[in-house]
C-alpha cells in the first residue's frame, strides 16, 4: 500500500497504468504526503494493438441462423464467463467459443473450448466469430477490469462487441454506437443484447 507507493514515488521514475481508473486507484493507495508526487509521476497509457494485423482481409460470412460468440480471456470469476454461459444457454442458434484457461472452465455448459491460444489462433478466432463478448464483473471489494487488449483487438478486426458496463470497457465502447453494454452479472440483459445481434 502506502510503503510501496512511497518507494515508487522516491525512485523518480514515471509510472504507467493501463487505465485512468487504475492510475487513480494507485494514487489513492499513497499516504497524503506522497499522493501529489505520485499523481504527478503517473500516467494512463492504454494498451495498443497492431490494427493492420487484425483488419479483416476477406469479408466475414455469417452462417444463416447461427451466431458465433467468442470469449477470449482467463477463466476466472472476475471475467464473468459463468454469466455468459447462462446467457447463451437461453439462445437458440448460438455457439459459444471460449479461448482461455482457469478455474471457471468447468462452468462453460456446451461451449466449444479452445483452451489457451497463441496470437495466430487468437487472430483466427477473431476472424471467425460474429461477436466478442466480455461479461466481466465488478467484485464486492471494488475490483474490476481495466481496458482489455482483446476488446480493442476485436474492434480492430471489425467484430461487434457486447461487454459489461464497467469503467475500463466504457473507455473504449460507446453504448449502442461502437458496441452494446450491459449491467454486470445480468445474464438476462446479456442474453437480450446477444439476441439483438443474432
Residue pairs with C-beta under 8 A, 6 or more apart in sequence:
1 29
2 29
2 30
2 31
2 34
4 29
5 26
5 27
5 29
5 30
5 31
5 34
5 38
6 30
6 31
6 34
8 15
8 38
8 41
9 30
9 34
9 37
9 38
9 41
12 41
13 41
14 41
14 42
14 43
15 23
15 26
15 38
15 41
15 42
15 43
16 42
16 43
16 44
16 45
17 23
17 26
17 42
17 43
17 44
17 45
17 146
18 44
18 45
18 46
18 47
18 146
18 147
19 44
19 46
19 146
19 147
19 167
19 168
19 171
20 44
20 171
21 144
21 146
21 167
21 168
22 44
22 146
22 168
23 42
23 43
23 44
26 38
26 42
27 35
27 38
27 39
27 42
28 35
30 38
46 147
46 152
46 171
47 147
47 148
47 149
47 152
48 152
49 149
49 152
49 153
49 156
51 156
53 123
54 123
54 126
54 153
54 156
54 157
55 156
55 157
55 158
56 127
56 157
56 158
60 127
60 130
60 158
62 130
65 93
66 93
66 94
66 95
66 130
67 91
67 93
67 94
67 95
67 130
67 131
67 194
67 197
67 198
68 94
68 95
68 97
68 128
68 129
68 130
68 131
69 84
69 88
69 94
69 95
69 96
69 97
69 129
69 130
69 131
69 132
69 133
69 194
70 97
70 99
70 125
70 126
70 129
70 131
70 132
70 133
70 154
70 159
71 79
71 81
71 84
71 96
71 97
71 98
71 99
71 100
71 111
71 132
71 133
71 134
71 135
72 99
72 100
72 117
72 122
72 125
72 126
72 132
72 150
73 79
73 81
73 99
73 100
73 134
73 148
73 150
74 100
74 101
74 102
75 81
75 98
75 100
75 101
75 102
75 103
75 104
75 105
75 108
76 102
76 103
76 104
77 103
77 104
77 137
77 139
78 136
78 137
78 139
78 143
78 144
78 145
79 100
79 104
79 134
79 135
79 136
79 137
79 145
80 134
80 135
80 136
80 137
80 164
80 184
80 185
81 98
81 104
81 107
81 108
81 135
82 104
82 107
83 135
83 137
83 184
83 185
83 186
83 187
83 190
84 96
84 133
84 135
84 187
84 190
85 96
85 107
85 108
85 109
85 111
86 109
86 187
86 191
87 135
87 187
87 188
87 190
87 191
87 194
88 94
88 96
88 109
88 111
88 191
88 194
89 109
89 110
90 187
90 188
90 191
91 191
91 194
91 195
91 198
93 198
94 194
94 198
95 112
96 108
96 109
96 110
96 111
96 112
97 111
97 112
97 114
97 125
97 128
97 129
98 108
98 111
98 112
98 113
98 114
99 114
99 115
99 116
99 117
99 121
99 122
99 125
100 115
100 116
100 117
101 115
101 116
105 113
114 121
114 125
117 125
122 150
122 153
123 157
126 132
126 153
126 154
126 157
126 159
127 157
129 159
130 159
130 160
130 197
131 159
131 160
131 161
131 162
131 194
131 197
132 150
132 151
132 154
132 159
132 160
132 161
132 162
133 161
133 162
133 163
133 190
133 194
134 145
134 148
134 150
134 151
134 161
134 162
134 163
134 164
134 169
135 162
135 163
135 164
135 182
135 184
135 190
136 144
136 145
136 163
136 164
136 166
136 169
136 184
137 144
137 164
137 184
137 185
138 144
138 164
138 166
138 184
144 166
144 167
144 168
145 164
145 166
145 168
145 169
146 168
147 168
147 169
147 171
147 172
148 168
148 169
151 161
151 163
151 169
151 172
151 173
152 172
154 161
155 161
155 172
155 178
155 179
160 179
160 180
160 197
161 173
161 178
161 179
161 180
162 179
162 180
162 181
162 182
162 190
162 193
162 194
162 197
163 169
163 173
163 179
163 180
163 181
163 182
164 181
164 182
164 183
164 184
165 175
165 181
165 182
165 183
165 184
166 184
169 181
170 181
172 178
173 179
173 181
175 181
180 193
180 196
180 197
182 189
182 190
182 192
182 193
183 189
